[in-house]
């Protein structure tokens, strides 16, 4: 079975946020994080692959412009595996940086229901992280978020729709689109 085409989805998709609005949200998050890490401690900056890559790169540069140093690592954990509905979490790569006693910043593209981020945060805490903050580019507005998870820093809020672009995928396509789209009918 062939996967749906991104070009077909784009014909009916609605642009929710264009790049300038997303860049402004990233700058605001960078200001918040600079204040949160004012003690001078270098946090472990964990990018949740693959979706967070565009947001994480821009946020990291914005933090560097504000004088905040970061220790980079990444993780790859997914529930979607190219589908539109999640299943059990699969770890493809765990961070190699020791987290014991460290401040950790988890950076992800979206907080939807929160299953993935909750498991990742719990894993960081089990590794001995002293603090775990979560920054997401987007958060969906609905009442299905699992108990015990929230984002400390949110770029923009989205309607409860299937979204893609700016790191988020449409059947593993469209992550590099410079805007966030909602799938049309």
N, C-alpha and C positions, 0 to 999 in steps of 0.2 A: 504494500500500500504506500503510495507516495504521500509526502507531507503536504499540507496546504501551502500555497505560495504567499509570500509576504506581499508581493505586488497586488494580489487580490484583496488582502486584508486592508492595505493602505487606501484602496479605492473608497471604502466605506468608513474608515476609521476617523475618529474625531481627535484633533490636537487638543490636549489638555494643558500642557505647559511647553512652551518653546524654550530654546537654549538660554536666552537672556534671563528669563525668570528663574530657571534652574541654577544658573550661575550666581544670581543674587541670593538665592536660598543657601547655596554652598558657602558663600562669603559670610552670611549670617551664622551658619553653623560653625564656621572657623572662628568667628569672634567668640561665640559661646564656649567653644572648646579651649581657646586660649585662656579664657578666664577660669575655666574648670581646672586647668593644669598650670595655674600660676605659681605653684610651688617649685617649678623647675625640674621636677622628676620627668624622665623620658618615658612616655608610655609605649607599650607594645601595641603596634598598629596592625590589627588583624583584618585583612580584606577577605570577605566571604566571596569566593569565586563561584561562578564566572560573572554573575550579574553585577556585583559591586565594583568591578574594575574601572569603568569610566568615572563614576562618582568618587571612588577612593583616590584615584590619581589626581583629580581636580582638587579634592579636599586636602590631600597631602601637600600640594603646592601652595594652597591658600594658607595652610598652617605654617609652612616654611616661611612664607612672606610675613607672617606675624611672629616669627622668631621661636616657634615651637619645634623642637627636634623630635624625631620619631624613630623607633626601632621597628623596622618592617618585617612582617612575616605574613603568611596567608594560610587559609584553610579552604578546603573544598568539601562541602557537605551539601547534599541535595535531596529533596523529596520529589522533584518533578521529572528529572531525567528526560527533558524534551517534551513532556506532556503538559496539559493544562490543569491537571489535578494532581495533588500530592499523594505520596504513599509513605512508606517507612523511610526514615533518614538513612542515607548511605554516606559514609565518610570516604572520600577519595584521597584526601590528604589532611593530616593534622599538623598544626604548627610545630616547628622544631625548637623554637625559642622557649626556654624554661619560663614558666609563668609564676612560679612560687614567689610570693611577696611583691609582685609587680602590678602596676596599674595597666589595665588592658582596655583598648578601645576597639570594639567590634564595629566594622563598617560594612553596611549592606545596602542593597538597592531598594528594598521594600520591606515594610512590616505589614503583612497581610493578616493571616491568622496567628502567626507567631510560633508555630511548632518548631521550625528549624532554629530560629534565634533562641528560643527557650532551651533547647537541647545543647546548643553551642555555648550559651552562657553558663549553663550548669556544668558543662565539661571544663570550661575555664576555671570556674570556682573549685571544681574537684582537683584541678592542677595546682591550686593554692594561690590563685590570683587575689591580690589584696583588694582590688576594685575592678569592676567590669562596667564600662559605660557602653551604650549602644547609640550609634549615629546612623540614621537611614535617610536616604534621599526622599523616599516617599512613604506615606502611611495611608492605607485604605481605611475609609470611614465605614464601619459596620459594627455589629455586635457579636462577631464570631471569634474575636481574639481570645486565645487561651489565657486562663488565669495565671498570673505570676510573671507576665512579660510586658514590657513597655519600652519605647525608645526614649532615651534621654534627650536626643537631639533629632528633630524632624525637619526636613527641607520643605516639602509640600504635602498637602493632603489630597487624596484621590477619592473619586466616587467608587462605589462597589461595582466595579466592572473589570473585565479582562483588559489589562494594560500591557503595553510593550514600548520599547525604545529606551534610550539612555541607560543601557545595561540590561533591561528586562527583555525577555525574548518572546517571540511568537514562533513556537516550534523550532527553537534554537536559531532563529533568524531575527534580524532587526535590532540586535543589541547596540549597534553602532549608530542608530538613528539619533540625530541631535535634538530630539523632542520626546515627550511622553505622549502616547496615543492611547485612546480607548477603542477597543474593537467595536465596530459597528454591527448593526443587526444583520 
